[in-house]
Amino acid sequence: MISKYRINAYLKYRKTAVSKHGIHSPFVYDLVTKVFLKKKEKYGEDVAEDYRTECILNKESIDVLDLGSGKSGPRKIASIAKKVTNTPAHGQLLYRIIKYIKPKKMLELGTSLGITTYYEASACKHEKFISLEGCPQTAVKAVSFFEQNKLNVTVRIGNFQNTLLKALQDLEVVDYVFFDGNHQENATVNYFETCIPFITNNTIFIFDDIHWSAEMERAWEKIKMHPKTKMSLDLFHLGIIFFREEQKEREHFVIRY
Ligand SMILES: C[S@@+](CC[C@H](N)C(=O)[O-])C[C@H]1O[C@@H](n2cnc3c(N)ncnc32)[C@H](O)[C@@H]1O
């Protein structure tokens, strides 16, 4: 069930969100028209969606260790596939963004079953993609899916607290980071700050569920106001951060999506 908090947050978003006609920045206008609004262009979804269906039909339970919500215990794979993973539309959006920006070094916090990871990893020829997951049994399922499909993704199992910095050091720089793990304020801001020393001018950070809760909204505000942040885009379900030095004045856009 959608919480009252999210409904109110959505109504607030709809009031302020602008369409492509309200965007003065050529960089953002291009992103909106060439990437965000190309919703009918479908790529790479057969494999990911066949796998989602297979997971939804899977009656097996696994022992879930959720280091974010603390809700650990047996859980049906079907329930994870239905309730935890991003929707096909969001997978497609990430696919289009990645295809457009062509990152070489990619990082994801929160692999889960690997459905969204498939969209991300199949969108471009990257050098290295590390995806972090805290739940060993969920990660095993994702790894076997990646192996079957020969995806260039390395899954590292453990608490982000222990795996994030090492992954960043191994990547040396990050061009793309998707934050979809622990949806708590301090943790989210902390992961963001840990990634900052590894950014380049063209790095893009994408945060899932920035309006999920008051905590996530506070985290999003702090991230937007961080001295390194040059531009933020709020698409309601996702928040995107850019660090481009050519952007002289910091700007924030709330975009109708
Ligand atoms: C929302 S799910 C990720 C969904 C996935 N990106 C998708 O769209 O299919 C979040 C995942 O992050 C993992 N997680 C949460 N907090 C974590 C932490 N502190 N360390 C490691 N993994 C964590 C959970 O086990 C869960 O699988």
The ligand as a Tripos MOL2 file, in Angstrom:
@<TRIPOS>MOLECULE
LIG
   27    29     1     0     0
SMALL
NO_CHARGES

@<TRIPOS>ATOM
      1 C1         15.4230   -2.0080   -2.7790 C.3       1 LIG1
      2 S1         16.4480   -3.3950   -2.8380 S.3       1 LIG1
      3 C2         17.3470   -3.2060   -4.3350 C.3       1 LIG1
      4 C3         16.4890   -3.4320   -5.5100 C.3       1 LIG1
      5 C4         17.2490   -3.5650   -6.8050 C.3       1 LIG1
      6 N1         18.0650   -2.4210   -7.0850 N.3       1 LIG1
      7 C5         16.2350   -3.7690   -7.9250 C.2       1 LIG1
      8 O1         15.7060   -2.7890   -8.4420 O.co2     1 LIG1
      9 O2         15.9760   -4.9310   -8.2350 O.co2     1 LIG1
     10 C6         17.6590   -2.9890   -1.6470 C.3       1 LIG1
     11 C7         18.7140   -4.0650   -1.4440 C.3       1 LIG1
     12 O3         19.7590   -3.4930   -0.6770 O.3       1 LIG1
     13 C8         20.2090   -4.4220    0.2680 C.3       1 LIG1
     14 N2         20.7140   -3.6380    1.4320 N.ar      1 LIG1
     15 C9         20.0300   -2.7510    2.1780 C.ar      1 LIG1
     16 N3         20.8360   -2.2150    3.1240 N.ar      1 LIG1
     17 C10        22.0520   -2.7730    2.9470 C.ar      1 LIG1
     18 C11        23.3090   -2.6080    3.5970 C.ar      1 LIG1
     19 N4         23.4630   -1.7710    4.6080 N.pl3     1 LIG1
     20 N5         24.3600   -3.3250    3.1400 N.ar      1 LIG1
     21 C12        24.2050   -4.1890    2.0980 C.ar      1 LIG1
     22 N6         23.0400   -4.3890    1.4470 N.ar      1 LIG1
     23 C13        21.9810   -3.6830    1.8640 C.ar      1 LIG1
     24 C14        18.9940   -5.2690    0.6250 C.3       1 LIG1
     25 O4         19.4150   -6.5550    1.0200 O.3       1 LIG1
     26 C15        18.2030   -5.2610   -0.6740 C.3       1 LIG1
     27 O5         18.4350   -6.4220   -1.4320 O.3       1 LIG1
@<TRIPOS>BOND
     1     1     2 1
     2     2     3 1
     3     2    10 1
     4     3     4 1
     5     4     5 1
     6     5     6 1
     7     5     7 1
     8     7     8 2
     9     7     9 1
    10    10    11 1
    11    11    12 1
    12    11    26 1
    13    12    13 1
    14    13    14 1
    15    13    24 1
    16    14    15 ar
    17    14    23 ar
    18    15    16 ar
    19    16    17 ar
    20    17    18 ar
    21    17    23 ar
    22    18    19 1
    23    18    20 ar
    24    20    21 ar
    25    21    22 ar
    26    22    23 ar
    27    24    25 1
    28    24    26 1
    29    26    27 1
@<TRIPOS>SUBSTRUCTURE
     1 LIG1         1 GROUP 0 **** ****
